[in-house]
Amino acid sequence: MVPYKTITCTEHEGITNCIEGNTTTIELIRSTPEEKAQQIQNVEAFQAARSTRRSDALAQLQAVARARGNVFESLLNAVKTSSLGQISHALYAVGGEYRRNM
C-alpha cells in the first residue's frame, strides 16, 4: 500500500486554486516475472518484424527535423516501426536535449 494525497483544483475568473484533500492509500500492482518476460518477448518480436523499415522511417524523421520542418507526419510513420526509445535517440542525435531556461 502506498499513501498519496488527493488534490482538488477549481478555477474562478481565471484563477486556479488547488486544495489538498485526504491522504488515502492505494495498492500498487507489480508485474510478475512471467509478465515481464512476455512483454520483453513482445517488444523483441515487434522490433524484429519491423527492422527492415525502421532505419528508413528514423532517417526520414531525422531529415525533417534537421530541415526544421513539421515532424508530425514523419513521427506518425516512425511509431509504426520504432519504439519510443529509438525515436527519442534519433531526435536527440539531431537536436540534442531540450533544456528549459529558468
C-alpha positions in Angstrom: 0.0 0.0 0.0 1.2 3.4 -0.9 -0.1 6.7 0.6 -1.0 9.6 -1.7 -2.8 12.9 -1.3 -5.7 13.9 -3.4 -5.7 17.4 -4.8 -8.8 19.3 -5.9 -8.4 22.3 -8.3 -11.1 24.8 -9.1 -11.0 27.8 -11.4 -12.8 31.1 -10.9 -12.3 34.2 -13.1 -9.0 32.8 -14.5 -7.5 32.0 -11.1 -6.9 28.3 -10.3 -7.0 27.3 -6.6 -5.8 23.8 -5.6 -6.6 22.3 -2.2 -5.0 19.2 -0.7 -7.5 16.6 0.2 -7.4 13.4 2.3 -4.5 11.1 2.3 -5.5 7.7 1.1 -3.6 4.5 0.2 -3.7 2.5 -2.9 -2.3 -0.9 -3.7 0.5 -1.0 -6.3 0.2 -3.9 -8.7 3.6 -5.2 -9.8 4.2 -7.4 -12.8 5.2 -11.0 -12.3 8.4 -12.3 -13.7 6.3 -14.1 -16.4 4.6 -10.9 -17.4 7.9 -9.1 -17.6 9.3 -11.9 -19.8 6.3 -11.8 -22.0 6.5 -8.1 -22.5 10.2 -8.3 -23.4 9.3 -11.0 -26.0 6.5 -8.8 -27.4 8.9 -5.9 -27.8 11.6 -8.1 -29.4 9.0 -9.5 -31.8 7.7 -6.0 -32.7 11.3 -4.9 -33.4 12.2 -7.9 -35.4 9.1 -7.7 -37.6 9.7 -4.1 -38.4 13.5 -3.9 -38.5 13.8 -3.6 -42.3 11.6 -0.4 -42.4 12.8 1.1 -39.1 16.0 2.8 -40.4 14.2 4.4 -43.3 11.5 5.8 -41.0 14.0 7.1 -38.5 16.2 8.6 -41.2 13.2 10.4 -42.7 12.3 11.7 -39.2 15.8 13.0 -38.7 15.9 14.6 -42.1 12.7 16.5 -41.5 13.9 17.6 -38.0 17.2 18.8 -39.4 15.4 20.9 -42.0 13.2 22.3 -39.2 10.1 21.0 -40.9 6.9 19.7 -39.4 7.8 16.3 -38.0 4.3 15.2 -37.3 3.8 13.1 -40.4 7.3 11.6 -40.1 6.7 10.9 -36.4 3.4 9.0 -37.2 5.3 6.9 -39.7 8.2 6.2 -37.3 5.9 5.0 -34.5 4.7 2.2 -36.8 8.2 0.7 -36.9 10.1 2.1 -33.9 9.9 2.2 -30.1 9.7 5.4 -28.1 13.3 5.0 -27.1 14.5 4.6 -30.7 12.6 7.7 -31.8 13.9 9.7 -28.8 17.5 8.7 -29.6 17.1 9.6 -33.3 15.7 13.0 -32.4 18.4 13.5 -29.7 21.0 12.9 -32.4 19.6 15.7 -34.4 18.7 18.4 -31.9 20.3 17.4 -28.6 18.5 17.6 -25.3 15.9 20.3 -24.5 16.7 22.4 -21.5 14.2 24.9 -20.3 15.5 28.4 -19.4 14.8 29.4 -15.9 
